[in-house]
Amino acid sequence: MGIPDEFWIGFVIMVGFFLKLVYVSKLGYASGTPVSGTWQEAADAVRTGGHLDVISYIYSHHHLPTVDVRGLIGYSDPPFYYIICSLWMELLHRLLNWSANVSLYCLMALNVIYVMVGECCGIGILKKFGVRGRKLVVAILFLIFFPACYHMSAALDGSAMSFMFTMLAVNSALSWFGSRREKTLTTTAVELGLGLLCSYWAVLALPAMIVLMVYAAGDGRRNQTPLRIQFRNFGLIVGIMGLIWPVSLSIRFSLPLFYTEGRGALISGAAASAAGRLKAPDGALLSHLHTVGEPLLESNIWAQTFKTAIVDFTGIDISLKGTYIITMLLLYVSIALCVLMHIMLFYTLFAANRIDRAHRRFLFFGYLAALGIYIAACFVVPYTGTMDFKFVMFLTVFPLAGMSVCGSGDLSDNLFEKITTWLGNAMILLLAFLTAFLFGFYY
């Protein structure tokens, strides 16, 4: 329509920001996750677990929890997000004398900002792969309107802040690969370390960074600061920041390293077989969406992951027929788009010559290793709550980048690139419309 791409990018970002605020304001701070807990200001209150309970503990005692973390959900999680929330509550609730309800709603608004910063970092990542023009606008539509980002915004846990720091770290890592500046890699290490201090899931970004470092070490390019010194500093920063909390818990309470309290239904018995958990989900598994307060005992990793990408445990009331129909349509559109994105990713990696070798290895080995870590974690912690898409939203940047560089979006594209690009654009537009309608207006 003759309007610059920058206008559409800004427009899409602002609409997404507004719809997330509308969603979290209507949902409420106690409904964004089934393990939110309760806000308890009394220092001697009996602790029952949950994210709000952890925030209120730090707010009341002015120090990290000293209670035994076993049996208390949230208390074994990395504490950085909870510390930040308690400091905000100190300012808003204690010093400014705002009510606890208003202050907690402000924390949810901050969550929206965290998610939006992470999504904007996704734009920076795509630009480093050479994505421009209409391709970039469509990719931004996907990032801004993907349903899991709305669930992250509404959950008072560390997922939103961890997503932000993880995306910042990956964007910085790609910047470092182009410049090889020591300061940039140090910034990357701090950002990844902060992500690990919010959620252990931030480790999914580490393999892709290691791929870039290995490739940089072998390309023979001269640097002002030797790479071995940069890598040593990176390892020390990430190691210290990532291990300080699990090691302290292990020493204090004689727990396994990276202990976490299980959430949701326990997967046990015949349902825990590897074949059953890894097989492609059928219609019967996908049709049983989560109901409010009653997460189904489902063991299939892919079914749980796909469903929690669209409807979180308590985020959408699917008892209404219209809501259920829209949600199921959104689910199947997302699955079809996922398949198409991976086809375009594999084409980009193995059949096209659109990106250089380093970025190709970054996408392939980084994504493969991250998926492997996710699957292993689902078996090590066999609870339905482990298989939640908001924990791994970062992984969408890999197939999205592969999709975005599959063709240039002009007349030079071959028939395969034109067809897949058109299908991808159509699916993302439909996904954005359904998400905006469901989360912004219909919910």
Backbone torsions as a table, in degrees:
resi	resn	phi	psi	omega
1	MET	NA	13.7	178.3
2	GLY	79.1	8.1	-179.9
3	ILE	-96.1	134.9	-177.4
4	PRO	-59.2	150.6	179.3
5	ASP	-60.7	-32.9	-178.7
6	GLU	-60.5	-35.8	177.8
7	PHE	-64.0	-46.0	-178.2
8	TRP	-66.3	-36.7	178.0
9	ILE	-63.1	-48.5	177.8
10	GLY	-62.8	-38.7	179.5
11	PHE	-63.4	-46.6	-179.8
12	VAL	-62.0	-43.2	-179.1
13	ILE	-63.0	-43.4	-178.7
14	MET	-68.3	-39.6	177.2
15	VAL	-63.2	-44.4	178.6
16	GLY	-61.9	-41.1	178.0
17	PHE	-62.1	-45.1	-179.6
18	PHE	-63.4	-44.7	-178.0
19	LEU	-65.9	-35.7	176.9
20	LYS	-65.2	-41.3	177.1
21	LEU	-62.9	-41.2	178.2
22	VAL	-61.9	-44.1	-177.2
23	TYR	-64.0	-48.4	-176.3
24	VAL	-69.3	-31.9	179.1
25	SER	-69.3	-34.1	178.9
26	LYS	-79.7	-30.4	-175.7
27	LEU	-74.8	-46.7	-178.7
28	GLY	99.0	149.1	-174.1
29	TYR	-70.8	-20.2	-177.9
30	ALA	-94.3	3.2	-175.1
31	SER	-117.0	-0.5	-176.3
32	GLY	-73.8	-16.9	179.3
33	THR	-152.1	145.8	-179.3
34	PRO	-70.9	-8.1	-179.7
35	VAL	-119.4	39.3	-178.0
36	SER	-70.8	-30.1	-177.4
37	GLY	76.5	-162.9	-178.5
38	THR	-129.8	153.7	177.4
39	TRP	-83.3	120.2	-178.1
40	GLN	-130.3	110.6	-177.3
41	GLU	-83.8	-23.1	-177.6
42	ALA	-66.5	129.9	-177.2
43	ALA	-65.5	-29.7	-177.4
44	ASP	-96.1	14.8	-179.1
45	ALA	-65.4	147.8	176.7
46	VAL	-73.7	121.9	-175.4
47	ARG	-83.5	126.6	-177.3
48	THR	-112.2	-4.2	178.8
49	GLY	92.9	164.2	-177.0
50	GLY	113.8	157.3	-173.5
51	HIS	-65.8	-42.6	177.5
52	LEU	-63.6	-34.5	179.7
53	ASP	-65.6	-38.7	178.6
54	VAL	-66.2	-44.6	179.8
55	ILE	-61.0	-44.2	-178.9
56	SER	-67.7	-32.6	177.5
57	TYR	-62.8	-49.6	-179.4
58	ILE	-65.0	-37.7	178.1
59	TYR	-63.0	-40.0	-175.8
60	SER	-79.4	-37.0	-173.5
61	HIS	-99.7	-16.7	-179.2
62	HIS	62.4	31.0	173.2
63	HIS	-158.6	167.9	179.8
64	LEU	-66.9	154.9	-178.7
65	PRO	-59.3	138.3	176.3
66	THR	-112.2	-0.7	179.7
67	VAL	-75.5	157.8	176.5
68	ASP	-63.8	125.4	-172.3
69	VAL	-78.6	-12.9	-177.3
70	ARG	-66.7	128.8	-179.9
71	GLY	85.5	-3.5	-179.2
72	LEU	-114.3	106.8	-178.3
73	ILE	-67.0	134.2	178.5
74	GLY	97.3	-29.8	-175.8
75	TYR	-72.6	-22.4	177.7
76	SER	-90.9	-6.4	179.9
77	ASP	-73.0	153.2	174.0
78	PRO	-54.7	141.1	-163.3
79	PRO	-96.3	-1.1	-170.0
80	PHE	-60.6	-43.6	179.9
81	TYR	-61.6	-43.4	-179.8
82	TYR	-64.1	-36.0	178.4
83	ILE	-64.4	-46.4	179.3
84	ILE	-61.0	-43.1	178.9
85	CYS	-62.5	-42.0	-179.4
86	SER	-66.3	-34.2	177.0
87	LEU	-67.1	-38.8	176.6
88	TRP	-65.9	-39.9	177.0
89	MET	-64.8	-34.1	176.2
90	GLU	-61.4	-42.5	-179.3
91	LEU	-72.5	-50.8	-172.3
92	LEU	-77.5	-43.8	-172.5
93	HIS	-87.9	-44.6	-175.2
94	ARG	-86.1	-47.1	-174.8
95	LEU	-82.4	-45.1	-179.6
96	LEU	-87.3	-8.1	176.1
97	ASN	64.1	28.8	171.6
98	TRP	-73.4	154.8	178.3
99	SER	-67.0	157.4	179.6
100	ALA	-61.4	-38.6	-179.1
101	ASN	-62.4	-48.9	-180.0
102	VAL	-62.7	-41.4	-179.5
103	SER	-63.9	-40.0	179.3
104	LEU	-69.6	-34.1	173.7
105	TYR	-64.1	-35.1	176.2
106	CYS	-64.5	-35.3	176.1
107	LEU	-62.6	-37.4	177.4
108	MET	-67.4	-36.9	175.6
109	ALA	-63.2	-37.3	175.2
110	LEU	-63.8	-37.0	175.9
111	ASN	-58.7	-40.8	177.6
112	VAL	-60.0	-41.3	178.4
113	ILE	-63.9	-42.9	178.0
114	TYR	-57.1	-46.9	-178.5
115	VAL	-64.0	-42.5	-179.0
116	MET	-65.2	-38.1	175.9
117	VAL	-61.8	-43.5	177.3
118	GLY	-61.5	-40.8	178.9
119	GLU	-66.6	-38.4	177.0
120	CYS	-66.7	-33.2	173.7
121	CYS	-64.5	-33.4	174.4
122	GLY	-59.8	-35.8	176.3
123	ILE	-63.0	-43.8	178.0
124	GLY	-61.8	-39.1	178.0
125	ILE	-62.7	-45.6	-179.4
126	LEU	-64.1	-38.4	178.6
127	LYS	-62.9	-32.3	178.5
128	LYS	-70.4	-16.4	172.9
129	PHE	-92.2	5.3	177.9
130	GLY	85.2	16.5	-178.9
131	VAL	-78.4	128.8	-178.2
132	ARG	-142.3	169.9	170.5
133	GLY	63.0	-140.4	-175.8
134	ARG	-62.2	-35.5	177.8
135	LYS	-57.6	-42.1	-178.7
136	LEU	-69.1	-40.9	179.7
137	VAL	-61.4	-43.0	180.0
138	VAL	-66.1	-41.1	178.3
139	ALA	-63.2	-37.5	177.8
140	ILE	-66.3	-38.3	175.0
141	LEU	-55.6	-42.6	179.2
142	PHE	-63.7	-48.2	-177.3
143	LEU	-62.9	-42.6	-174.2
144	ILE	-74.0	-33.3	-172.1
145	PHE	-108.5	8.3	178.8
146	PHE	-70.0	130.4	-170.9
147	PRO	-57.4	-35.0	-177.4
148	ALA	-59.4	-28.6	178.7
149	CYS	-67.5	-30.1	176.4
150	TYR	-70.5	-39.1	177.5
151	HIS	-66.1	-39.0	176.6
152	MET	-61.9	-40.6	-179.2
153	SER	-62.5	-31.2	-174.7
154	ALA	-91.6	-5.2	-175.1
155	ALA	-101.2	120.7	177.3
156	LEU	-83.7	59.5	171.5
157	ASP	-129.1	-172.0	-173.8
158	GLY	-83.6	4.3	-173.0
159	SER	-65.5	-43.1	-177.4
160	ALA	-66.2	-46.5	-179.7
161	MET	-67.9	-37.9	176.6
162	SER	-63.9	-40.8	176.1
163	PHE	-59.1	-44.4	179.3
164	MET	-60.0	-50.5	-177.3
165	PHE	-67.4	-34.7	178.9
166	THR	-65.3	-45.3	178.6
167	MET	-65.8	-38.6	175.1
168	LEU	-59.9	-42.3	-178.0
169	ALA	-66.6	-42.9	179.9
170	VAL	-65.9	-41.4	177.1
171	ASN	-61.4	-42.0	178.3
172	SER	-67.4	-36.6	179.3
173	ALA	-63.6	-41.0	177.6
174	LEU	-68.1	-34.8	175.1
175	SER	-65.1	-41.8	178.5
176	TRP	-62.1	-38.6	-178.2
177	PHE	-61.8	-30.9	177.9
178	GLY	-80.9	-31.2	-175.4
179	SER	-104.8	-30.9	-175.0
180	ARG	60.1	28.1	178.7
181	ARG	-81.0	136.1	-178.4
182	GLU	-62.4	-38.8	-179.1
183	LYS	-61.2	-38.3	-178.9
184	THR	-67.9	-40.3	179.4
185	LEU	-70.5	-34.4	175.5
186	THR	-64.0	-41.1	175.6
187	THR	-61.2	-41.4	177.2
188	THR	-59.0	-44.2	-179.3
189	ALA	-63.5	-42.8	179.8
190	VAL	-64.8	-43.1	180.0
191	GLU	-63.6	-43.2	177.8
192	LEU	-66.6	-38.9	177.3
193	GLY	-62.1	-40.6	176.9
194	LEU	-65.9	-36.5	175.2
195	GLY	-61.7	-40.3	178.0
196	LEU	-69.1	-27.5	177.0
197	LEU	-77.1	-9.1	174.1
198	CYS	-100.0	-38.8	-178.2
199	SER	-160.1	138.7	177.5
200	TYR	-64.0	-19.9	-178.4
201	TRP	-64.4	-15.9	178.0
202	ALA	-61.9	-17.5	179.3
203	VAL	-62.8	-17.8	179.6
204	LEU	-61.2	-23.9	-179.4
205	ALA	-81.9	-17.1	-173.7
206	LEU	-63.8	-44.2	-179.1
207	PRO	-57.8	-40.5	179.8
208	ALA	-63.8	-37.8	177.8
209	MET	-66.7	-40.3	178.6
210	ILE	-63.3	-36.6	176.8
211	VAL	-59.1	-45.8	178.9
212	LEU	-62.7	-40.0	-179.8
213	MET	-66.5	-42.9	178.9
214	VAL	-62.0	-43.3	179.3
215	TYR	-65.8	-40.4	179.0
216	ALA	-63.9	-36.3	-179.5
217	ALA	-67.6	-23.8	-176.1
218	GLY	-103.1	-0.5	-175.6
219	ASP	-90.3	-4.7	174.2
220	GLY	76.3	10.0	-179.0
221	ARG	-77.5	136.5	-179.0
222	ARG	-79.9	145.6	-179.1
223	ASN	-133.3	151.2	177.9
224	GLN	-63.7	-42.7	175.8
225	THR	-107.1	124.7	-178.7
226	PRO	-53.4	142.4	-176.6
227	LEU	-62.4	-33.7	-178.2
228	ARG	-62.6	-33.5	177.4
229	ILE	-71.3	-41.6	178.0
230	GLN	-62.6	-43.1	-179.3
231	PHE	-67.0	-38.3	178.8
232	ARG	-62.4	-46.7	179.6
233	ASN	-63.4	-40.4	177.9
234	PHE	-60.1	-47.1	-179.4
235	GLY	-63.5	-40.5	-179.9
236	LEU	-64.9	-44.9	-177.5
237	ILE	-65.5	-49.5	-178.5
238	VAL	-65.5	-41.6	-179.2
239	GLY	-62.2	-46.7	-178.1
240	ILE	-66.3	-48.1	-177.2
241	MET	-68.6	-34.6	-178.4
242	GLY	-79.5	-26.1	-174.4
243	LEU	-102.3	-14.4	-172.6
244	ILE	-61.0	-39.1	-178.9
245	TRP	-76.6	-50.5	-179.9
246	PRO	-63.2	-34.5	178.7
247	VAL	-67.8	-41.0	179.8
248	SER	-64.9	-39.9	176.3
249	LEU	-64.3	-41.3	-179.2
250	SER	-62.7	-39.5	-179.3
251	ILE	-72.9	-43.5	-174.7
252	ARG	-71.0	-37.3	-172.7
253	PHE	-121.1	11.6	179.0
254	SER	53.7	50.0	-178.3
255	LEU	-106.6	158.5	173.4
256	PRO	-63.7	152.1	177.9
257	LEU	-62.6	139.8	-177.3
258	PHE	61.5	35.1	175.8
259	TYR	-64.0	138.9	173.3
260	THR	-142.6	141.7	180.0
261	GLU	-74.7	129.2	-178.2
262	GLY	-63.3	143.5	-179.4
263	ARG	-126.0	146.3	-179.2
264	GLY	81.5	-162.7	-177.5
265	ALA	-80.9	140.0	178.4
266	LEU	-75.9	131.6	177.5
267	ILE	-92.9	115.9	-176.1
268	SER	-144.8	172.4	176.4
269	GLY	70.0	-147.0	-175.5
270	ALA	-63.6	-27.2	-177.9
271	ALA	-68.4	-14.2	-176.0
272	ALA	-89.3	7.1	179.9
273	SER	-65.3	144.5	-176.9
274	ALA	-62.0	-40.5	-178.5
275	ALA	-63.5	-43.9	-179.6
276	GLY	-67.1	-32.7	-177.6
277	ARG	-80.6	-23.9	-175.4
278	LEU	-104.4	-7.9	-177.1
279	LYS	-68.3	158.7	177.5
280	ALA	-64.9	131.9	-176.8
281	PRO	-69.6	143.9	176.9
282	ASP	-99.1	178.7	-177.9
283	GLY	-62.6	-32.6	-178.9
284	ALA	-65.1	-41.0	178.6
285	LEU	-67.3	-40.1	-175.9
286	LEU	-75.2	-26.3	-175.7
287	SER	-75.8	-21.0	-179.8
288	HIS	-91.2	87.1	178.7
289	LEU	-76.6	162.6	179.3
290	HIS	-65.8	139.3	174.4
291	THR	-105.7	160.6	-173.7
292	VAL	-62.0	119.5	176.3
293	GLY	75.4	0.3	-177.4
294	GLU	-133.7	71.4	177.8
295	PRO	-63.9	129.1	-177.6
296	LEU	-71.5	148.4	177.1
297	LEU	-80.3	89.6	-179.5
298	GLU	-122.6	131.7	-172.6
299	SER	-101.2	-17.1	-174.8
300	ASN	-69.1	122.1	-174.1
301	ILE	-63.3	-44.3	-174.5
302	TRP	-72.5	-37.2	178.0
303	ALA	-62.9	-46.4	179.6
304	GLN	-64.2	-40.0	-178.3
305	THR	-66.0	-45.8	179.6
306	PHE	-63.0	-43.6	-175.5
307	LYS	-68.8	-40.6	-180.0
308	THR	-73.6	-12.9	172.0
309	ALA	-70.0	-24.6	-174.7
310	ILE	-107.0	-49.3	-176.4
311	VAL	-130.7	115.5	178.3
312	ASP	-79.2	175.8	-170.7
313	PHE	-56.6	-41.7	-176.7
314	THR	-127.0	3.7	-172.6
315	GLY	-73.0	-31.7	-176.9
316	ILE	-127.4	130.5	177.1
317	ASP	-84.9	102.1	-176.2
318	ILE	-91.3	10.4	176.9
319	SER	-71.4	-22.9	176.1
320	LEU	-78.7	134.6	-175.6
321	LYS	-62.1	-43.1	-179.7
322	GLY	-63.2	-42.3	178.1
323	THR	-63.1	-41.6	-179.9
324	TYR	-62.7	-43.3	-178.6
325	ILE	-64.3	-45.9	-180.0
326	ILE	-64.8	-40.4	180.0
327	THR	-64.3	-43.7	178.8
328	MET	-65.5	-39.5	176.9
329	LEU	-62.5	-42.6	178.2
330	LEU	-64.1	-37.9	178.8
331	LEU	-62.5	-48.3	-177.0
332	TYR	-72.5	-31.9	173.1
333	VAL	-63.8	-40.4	179.7
334	SER	-65.9	-40.6	178.9
335	ILE	-65.4	-44.5	178.0
336	ALA	-62.0	-40.5	178.0
337	LEU	-66.2	-37.7	177.3
338	CYS	-60.4	-45.3	178.8
339	VAL	-61.7	-46.1	-179.3
340	LEU	-63.9	-41.9	179.7
341	MET	-61.1	-38.5	179.8
342	HIS	-73.1	-33.9	174.1
343	ILE	-61.9	-45.0	179.1
344	MET	-68.0	-33.8	176.0
345	LEU	-63.6	-47.5	179.9
346	PHE	-64.1	-37.4	176.4
347	TYR	-62.0	-44.4	179.3
348	THR	-62.3	-38.9	-175.9
349	LEU	-75.5	-37.2	-167.8
350	PHE	-119.0	-18.8	-174.6
351	ALA	-119.7	-14.9	-177.7
352	ALA	-113.7	168.9	179.5
353	ASN	-127.3	50.9	-174.0
354	ARG	-91.4	-25.8	-177.7
355	ILE	-129.2	160.6	-177.7
356	ASP	-76.0	172.2	-173.9
357	ARG	-64.7	-38.5	-178.3
358	ALA	-62.9	-46.5	179.0
359	HIS	-68.0	-31.4	177.1
360	ARG	-65.5	-43.4	177.8
361	ARG	-67.5	-37.8	176.8
362	PHE	-56.9	-46.7	-178.8
363	LEU	-68.6	-44.8	-172.8
364	PHE	-73.7	-59.8	-174.6
365	PHE	-71.7	-37.1	178.4
366	GLY	-63.7	-42.4	-179.7
367	TYR	-70.4	-43.2	-179.3
368	LEU	-62.0	-44.8	-180.0
369	ALA	-66.3	-40.5	179.6
370	ALA	-64.4	-41.5	176.4
371	LEU	-62.2	-40.1	178.3
372	GLY	-62.2	-41.3	178.3
373	ILE	-64.1	-41.9	-179.8
374	TYR	-62.7	-46.1	-179.8
375	ILE	-63.4	-43.2	179.1
376	ALA	-61.4	-40.9	179.2
377	ALA	-64.1	-35.3	178.8
378	CYS	-65.3	-29.4	177.2
379	PHE	-83.9	-36.2	-178.6
380	VAL	-70.1	-38.7	177.7
381	VAL	-115.3	83.3	-169.4
382	PRO	-81.3	66.2	176.1
383	TYR	-123.9	151.0	178.4
384	THR	-62.1	-30.2	-179.9
385	GLY	-67.2	-20.2	178.0
386	THR	-68.1	-34.1	-175.5
387	MET	-90.2	69.9	-178.7
388	ASP	-121.4	124.3	-172.1
389	PHE	-62.6	-29.4	-176.9
390	LYS	-64.4	-21.6	176.2
391	PHE	-72.3	-24.7	-174.2
392	VAL	-121.4	21.6	178.9
393	MET	-55.9	-31.3	178.7
394	PHE	-54.3	-32.9	-174.9
395	LEU	-65.2	-19.7	-179.7
396	THR	-64.7	-18.7	-178.0
397	VAL	-66.8	-26.1	-179.4
398	PHE	-70.6	-58.6	177.0
399	PRO	-64.5	-30.0	178.7
400	LEU	-66.0	-40.7	176.7
401	ALA	-65.2	-42.4	177.9
402	GLY	-62.2	-39.1	177.8
403	MET	-67.1	-40.3	-174.2
404	SER	-70.9	-27.6	179.3
405	VAL	-99.3	8.0	174.0
406	CYS	-81.7	87.8	-173.9
407	GLY	92.0	159.1	-179.0
408	SER	-100.4	-4.0	179.0
409	GLY	81.5	14.8	178.7
410	ASP	-126.6	-167.2	-174.9
411	LEU	-69.5	-12.4	-180.0
412	SER	-77.6	-11.6	-179.6
413	ASP	-68.3	146.7	174.7
414	ASN	-80.8	179.3	-173.6
415	LEU	-62.8	-42.5	179.5
416	PHE	-60.9	-46.3	-178.8
417	GLU	-64.9	-37.3	178.9
418	LYS	-67.2	-45.1	-178.2
419	ILE	-66.0	-48.8	-177.8
420	THR	-66.4	-36.9	177.7
421	THR	-64.3	-43.4	179.2
422	TRP	-63.1	-44.3	178.9
423	LEU	-63.3	-44.1	179.4
424	GLY	-62.3	-43.9	178.1
425	ASN	-60.3	-44.5	-179.0
426	ALA	-63.0	-43.1	-179.2
427	MET	-66.6	-40.0	-179.7
428	ILE	-68.4	-38.7	176.0
429	LEU	-62.6	-42.0	177.9
430	LEU	-65.6	-42.7	178.1
431	LEU	-60.7	-43.7	-179.9
432	ALA	-63.2	-42.0	179.7
433	PHE	-64.7	-46.3	-178.8
434	LEU	-64.8	-40.5	178.9
435	THR	-64.0	-46.3	179.8
436	ALA	-61.9	-39.7	-179.0
437	PHE	-69.4	-42.5	-176.8
438	LEU	-71.7	-50.2	-173.2
439	PHE	-84.4	-28.0	-175.9
440	GLY	-94.5	-28.7	-171.1
441	PHE	-129.8	-41.5	-171.9
442	TYR	-83.1	-31.4	-174.2
443	TYR	-61.3	NA	NA
